Amino acid sequence: MIQQCLVLIKPDGLVKSLTGNIISALSETKGKIVGTKIVKVSRELAEKHYSEVRQRLVEKFGAEKGNSIFESTLKYIQGEYHTDRVFALVYEGEEMIKHIRELAGSTNPEEANSITIRGKYGRINSKTGVFENVVHVSDAEETAKREIQLWFEPEELTSIIYPTKKKSIKMDKIVWDN
């Protein structure tokens, strides 16, 4: 089954110049890249991206600790510990989510197999307790769809992967001043 998968090379991956290594590892999936861009992550984008995480953290650790971990996670993806950018990619191919998640390894870098991306390059920051796990990978088709539509506009992808429609909108746009 052909699937799409969002991959984010997180701020620590960019600071450590791991983009090439990670893309090389992901090439083992035989998937094709249908979208890429560098994104400066706003708080609003970070909160939307991790919208389902806060409740799980509160349930697992209690309100105070869960909310504290959530805030650290938002700071991490926004680049407050490294750089304020991420490299966003959309991969497409046969069972792409499963294949990329296998290559990425466990979310906790200490539990990740040493041959996976997170096992090789991730760490737990002793000051913040944040899993600096270098990459984010969609975990299911529904999640991938939500995440891809959050991070990318349809025209930023080389193929139409979800239904689209034309909509006339009025907005200001920043343009080159020549």
N, C-alpha and C positions, 0 to 999 in steps of 0.2 A: 504494500500500500504506500502510495506517494504521500509524504508528509512535509510540512514546513516546520522549522524550528528556529526560535530566536536564540542567538548566542550573543552575550555581552562580554567583551574583554574589559574587565573592571579596572578602576584607576590603578590598583597595584600592578596589574599586568602591563599597563602602559608605561608606568614609571620604571619598571624592571626591563623594559624593551622586550617583552615576551610575545608580542603580536605575531611575528614571523614563525616562532616555534609553535604557537598554538594553532595557527592556520595550517601549518605543515602537518601537525598531528590530526587536525580535523579532516585533512584531505584523504585520510584512510577511509572515511565514510563513503567515498565516491559520490558524495552529494555535490550539488552545484550551488554556488552563491548567487542569490537573486536580489540581494540588497545589502549595501554597506554604507555606513556613515559614522562620523565622529560626532558625539553628542555631548554638550555641556548639560549636565543633569540638574534640573531645577528641583526644589523641594516638592513642588506639585507633581512632577513626573515620578520622582522617587516614591512618594506616598501612593500614587496610583499603581505603580509597578508592584509594590509590596503590600497592596491593600488587603490581601488574604493572610498575610504573615502575622500582623499584630495580634489578632484574636488567638491564633495558635500559640504564640509566645506567652500571652497572658494566661491561657489555660494551662500551659505547661509549667510556667515559673511563677505565676501570681502576677497581680497587677503592677506592683512597683518594679520588680525585676524584669518582667516581660516588656513593659513600656520602655525601660532603660535600654534593654537590648535592641528594641525596635528603633529607638532614637540613634543608637550607635550604628545600626545598619543603614539608616538613612544618611547619616554623616559620611559613612564609608562610600556608598554608591555616588554621593554628591562630590566626593573627592576631598573632603576636609582633612583626610589623613595623608593623601598622596597628591593627585592632580584632579582637577574638576571635570575630567572628560572620561567617556567610555567609548569603545569601538563597538558599534552595533552591527550584527550581521544576520541575515536570514539565509538559512540553508534549506534546500529542497532535495528530496530524494526518497528512495525506498527505506521505510522504517527509520527515518532520519532521527527522530527523537531518541529512540532506543540506542542507536549507534553512537550518537554524540554524547548521550549521558554515560554510556560505558567508557568512552574515551575521557570524559571529564572526571569521573570518579566521585566518591562520596563528598557531600557538601562540607563535612568536617575534614579539613586537610589532614588531621592526625589519623583519621580512619581510612583515608583514601589509599588505595594501592599505589605503591611508589612508581609504577609505570604509567599512571594516569596524569592528566594535566594538573589536577589539584594536588595529587600526591607528590609530584615533582616540584611544583612552584608555589603551592599554598602554604600558609602558616596561620597560627592563631596569635594575634597581636596581644602580647602579655600586658600592655598598658590598657587597652580598650576591651579585650576579650572578644573582639570581632574576628570571625572566620574570614581572613583575607584569602579567599579561595580562588582568586584570579578570574574565574568565569562564572557567568550565569547561563544556564541552559533550561529551556522550557521543559516542563515535566510531563505534559500531556497535550493532546491535540487542541482541546478547548483552551487550555492555558496559552499555548502557542498562538492561537488565533487572537486572543485578547491582547497578548503582549506585542505581537507584530503590529496590530492595528494601533496600539498605544505608541510605539516607537517609530513607525513608518507611515507615511502617506502613500496611497496607491501608486502615484506617479514616481515614487522613489524606488520602486521594485521593477525588475526587468520583465516580470510576467504578472498577469492578473491571477492572484492565488485565491482571492475571496471575491464574492459579488461586490460590484461597485455601481455607483450611479453618478450622473452628472448633476451638479448642483451649482447654481450661480450664487456667489457670495461676494460681498463688498468688504474689502479690508485694506488697511495700509500695508505696504510692503517696503522693506529696506532694499534700495537699489544702489548700484555703483554710481558715484558722483564724478562723472568725467567732464 
